[in-house]
Amino acid sequence: MRQELIDAAKEYCEAQSRIEEIEQEIDELREETFGNGSKQTEEKAKELFSELSSAEGESSNTETLSELREEESEIKERLAKLENDLLENLVTVRFPMDETIQGNKRPVEFPFSESVSQDVLDAISSALGEDIGDGEVKIQTGSIVVDTASIDDAIDAVKTEISDIRDRADANLNVPEQVQKVKNRDSKVAAILYVLHENDNKPMTKAEVEDAIGLDRGDLRGQLYYVLENDPYLEKGEDGFTLKPNGIKVIERFVNKYDVPELVSNSANTQEKGGSERTDNESEDQEEVTAYE
């Protein structure tokens, strides 16, 4: 495993930890200063303090919040650079296998000649958007473990897993370009990704996505299925649509750069969706994938 990847992974973990600390500090300071109010409440309170407060001397809580948010923004920019460095190394990643196989019984294990720190594995998982320590093939600190009793099957599974890691890394390297493309497309695309992400990426039907965005039933016909078929953002199961790891990366980077998608933001500010005359029992799978754009 290249030292460049290990160094980038360690810095990546440190930056993530600092961001988590800052976010906790911001939450605590916001509650102390503005109670449980919303972001809009905070802005109104800042305006009030600016116009009416006569406090002088030490920095106010609002100034401290601004400083924390500026630091958070700077670290997130560095985190994006470190993630890019990680992904570039992962496109050709190799693991320190000692070229032996322990396979007398399930599971089959491929030991490492030297251990890989958990921080490095965590950073790789975060950059890829998937836990490489989970699933049939588990990449652990001291070995790669495959949940099978067949050595031949285990070898094939490891080859496939490493190939998939390289492919996912290559796809995630294009996230900044994909974010810009999403920004330039129909606003429904960013809105779809956003509401799925805000639902903790739990499956949502087309009707549920439309309701969450604030659209009329049928407004996403075609657009949703176009994204499903043509972009690496969505997948559809029996219970509805979810985001692929690449889709999660794209919408998180989108929000960091552009804030909440305009369509969702406008809907939240101007209307509250009620019921629909159409029923949720209408089969969405019967909809033809036509007039995508």
C-alpha positions in Angstrom: 0.0 0.0 0.0 1.5 3.3 -1.1 2.7 5.7 1.6 1.0 8.5 -0.2 -2.4 6.8 0.4 -1.6 6.1 4.0 -0.6 9.8 4.7 -3.6 11.2 2.9 -5.9 8.8 4.8 -4.5 9.9 8.2 -4.9 13.6 7.3 -8.4 12.8 6.0 -9.4 11.3 9.4 -7.9 14.2 11.3 -9.9 16.7 9.2 -13.1 14.7 9.6 -12.6 14.6 13.4 -12.1 18.4 13.5 -15.2 19.0 11.4 -17.2 16.9 13.8 -15.8 18.9 16.8 -16.6 22.2 15.1 -20.2 21.0 14.2 -20.8 20.1 17.9 -19.4 23.5 19.0 -21.6 25.3 16.5 -24.7 23.4 17.7 -24.0 24.1 21.3 -23.3 27.8 20.7 -26.3 28.2 18.5 -28.6 26.7 21.2 -26.9 28.9 23.9 -27.3 32.0 21.8 -30.6 31.5 19.8 -32.4 28.7 21.7 -33.9 26.0 19.5 -34.7 28.5 16.7 -34.2 27.7 13.0 -31.5 29.1 10.7 -34.0 31.8 9.8 -34.4 32.7 13.5 -30.7 33.0 13.8 -30.5 35.4 10.9 -33.3 37.5 12.4 -31.5 37.5 15.8 -28.2 38.6 14.2 -30.0 41.5 12.6 -31.6 42.4 15.9 -28.2 42.3 17.8 -26.5 44.3 15.0 -29.1 47.1 15.1 -29.9 47.3 18.9 -27.0 45.8 20.9 -24.5 48.1 22.5 -22.1 45.3 23.7 -18.4 46.0 23.1 -15.1 44.4 23.9 -14.9 40.6 23.7 -16.2 38.8 20.6 -19.8 38.0 20.7 -21.3 34.6 20.2 -22.4 35.5 16.7 -18.8 36.4 15.8 -17.6 33.2 17.3 -20.1 31.3 15.2 -18.9 33.0 12.1 -15.3 32.1 12.9 -16.2 28.5 13.5 -18.2 28.3 10.2 -15.3 29.9 8.4 -12.9 27.3 9.9 -15.3 24.5 9.0 -15.5 25.7 5.4 -11.7 25.8 5.1 -11.3 22.3 6.5 -14.0 21.0 4.2 -12.1 22.4 1.3 -9.0 20.6 2.5 -11.0 17.5 3.1 -12.2 17.5 -0.5 -8.5 17.8 -1.7 -7.5 14.9 0.6 -10.4 12.8 -0.6 -9.3 13.4 -4.2 -5.7 12.3 -3.3 -7.1 9.2 -1.7 -9.3 8.3 -4.7 -6.4 8.8 -7.1 -4.4 6.3 -5.1 -7.3 3.9 -4.9 -7.7 3.7 -8.6 -4.6 1.5 -8.6 -4.7 0.3 -5.0 -2.8 -2.8 -3.9 -3.0 -4.4 -0.4 0.1 -5.8 1.5 -0.9 -9.5 1.0 1.8 -11.9 2.2 0.8 -14.3 -0.7 -0.6 -17.1 1.5 -4.1 -18.3 1.9 -5.7 -19.7 5.1 -8.6 -21.8 3.8 -9.1 -25.0 5.7 -12.6 -23.9 6.6 -15.0 -21.0 6.3 -14.1 -18.2 6.1 -11.1 -18.0 3.7 -8.5 -15.5 4.8 -5.7 -13.7 2.9 -3.3 -12.4 5.5 -1.3 -9.2 5.2 2.4 -9.0 5.5 2.0 -5.8 7.6 -1.1 -4.4 9.2 -3.2 -1.6 7.8 -4.4 0.9 10.4 -8.2 1.2 11.1 -8.0 4.9 10.3 -6.8 4.2 6.8 -9.6 1.6 6.3 -12.1 4.1 7.6 -10.9 6.9 5.4 -11.0 4.5 2.3 -14.6 3.6 3.2 -15.6 7.2 3.6 -14.0 8.2 0.3 -15.7 5.4 -1.5 -19.1 5.8 0.3 -19.2 2.1 1.2 -17.8 0.1 4.2 -15.0 -2.1 2.9 -15.0 -3.9 6.2 -18.5 -5.3 5.6 -20.1 -7.7 3.2 -19.0 -11.1 1.8 -15.4 -9.7 1.3 -14.2 -7.9 4.4 -11.0 -5.9 4.3 -9.6 -5.8 7.8 -6.5 -4.4 9.5 -4.6 -7.7 9.2 -6.2 -9.6 6.3 -8.9 -9.9 3.7 -11.6 -12.3 4.8 -14.1 -13.9 2.5 -17.3 -15.6 3.8 -17.0 -18.8 1.8 -15.4 -22.3 2.2 -14.2 -22.4 -1.4 -10.7 -21.1 -2.0 -11.4 -20.7 -5.7 -14.6 -18.7 -5.0 -12.7 -16.6 -2.4 -10.0 -15.8 -5.0 -12.6 -14.7 -7.5 -14.4 -12.7 -4.9 -11.3 -10.8 -3.8 -10.4 -10.0 -7.4 -13.9 -8.7 -8.0 -13.9 -6.6 -4.8 -10.6 -4.9 -5.5 -11.7 -4.2 -9.1 -14.9 -2.7 -7.7 -13.0 -0.5 -5.3 -10.8 0.8 -8.2 -13.9 1.4 -10.3 -15.8 3.2 -7.5 -12.7 5.4 -6.8 -12.5 6.3 -10.5 -16.2 7.2 -10.6 -15.9 9.3 -7.4 -13.0 11.3 -8.9 -15.5 12.8 -11.3 -17.8 14.0 -8.5 -16.9 17.8 -8.8 -17.7 17.6 -12.5 -20.9 15.7 -11.8 -22.0 18.3 -9.2 -21.6 21.0 -11.8 -23.6 19.0 -14.3 -26.4 18.5 -11.8 -26.4 22.3 -11.1 -26.8 23.0 -14.8 -29.6 20.4 -15.3 -33.3 20.6 -14.6 -33.7 21.5 -10.9 -35.7 18.4 -10.3 -32.5 16.3 -10.5 -30.9 17.9 -7.5 -34.2 17.9 -5.7 -34.6 14.1 -6.2 -31.1 13.4 -4.8 -31.6 15.8 -1.9 -34.9 14.4 -0.6 -33.6 10.9 -0.8 -30.5 11.9 1.1 -32.6 13.7 3.7 -34.7 10.6 4.2 -31.5 8.8 5.4 -31.4 7.1 2.0 -34.3 4.9 2.9 -36.4 3.7 -0.1 -39.0 6.2 -1.4 -41.6 5.7 -4.1 -42.0 8.2 -6.9 -45.1 9.6 -5.2 -43.2 10.0 -1.9 -40.3 11.8 -3.7 -42.8 14.1 -5.4 -44.5 14.9 -2.1 -41.2 15.5 -0.4 -40.1 18.0 -3.1 -43.6 19.6 -3.2 -44.6 18.6 -6.7 -47.9 17.4 -8.1 -48.2 13.7 -8.7 -46.8 12.7 -12.1 -44.4 15.7 -12.2 -41.4 13.4 -12.0 -42.7 10.9 -14.6 -39.8 10.4 -17.0 -37.2 12.6 -15.2 -36.8 10.1 -12.3 -36.5 7.1 -14.6 -34.1 9.0 -16.9 -31.7 9.6 -14.0 -32.1 6.0 -12.9 -31.2 4.7 -16.4 -28.6 7.2 -17.4 -26.7 8.5 -14.3 -24.7 6.7 -11.6 -26.9 8.2 -8.8 -29.9 6.0 -8.2 -31.0 2.5 -7.8 -34.5 1.0 -7.5 -35.6 -1.9 -5.4 -38.9 -3.4 -4.5 -39.6 -0.6 -1.9 -38.6 2.3 -4.0 -35.6 4.5 -5.0 -32.4 4.9 -3.1 -29.1 6.7 -3.7 -26.0 4.9 -4.9 -22.7 5.8 -3.1 -21.8 8.1 -6.0 -25.2 9.8 -5.7 -24.6 10.4 -2.0 -21.2 12.0 -2.8 -22.7 14.2 -5.5 -25.6 15.6 -3.4 -23.4 16.1 -0.3 -20.9 18.0 -2.4 -23.7 19.9 -4.1 -25.2 21.1 -0.8 -21.8 22.1 0.5 -21.2 24.2 -2.6 -24.6 25.5 -3.5 -26.8 24.9 -0.3 -30.3 23.3 -0.5 -31.5 22.7 -4.1 -33.6 25.7 -5.2 -36.7 23.7 -6.0 -36.8 22.2 -2.5 -36.0 25.5 -0.8 -38.7 27.4 -2.8 -41.2 24.7 -2.1 -40.5 24.8 1.7 -40.9 28.6 1.8 -44.0 29.0 -0.4 -46.3 25.9 0.0 -47.3 23.0 2.1 -48.3 20.0 0.2 -51.6 18.4 1.1 -53.1 15.1 0.0 -53.4 13.9 -3.6 -56.4 12.8 -5.5 -54.3 10.0 -7.0 -53.7 7.0 -4.8 -50.4 5.5 -3.8 -51.7 2.1 -5.1 -51.2 3.2 -8.7 -48.4 1.0 -10.1 -45.3 3.1 -10.8 -43.6 0.2 -12.5 -46.2 0.4 -15.4 -45.1 3.9 -16.3 -43.3 4.1 -19.6 -39.9 5.6 -19.7 -40.7 8.3 -22.3 -40.1 12.0 -22.6 -37.3 11.8 -20.1 -36.3 15.4 -20.2 
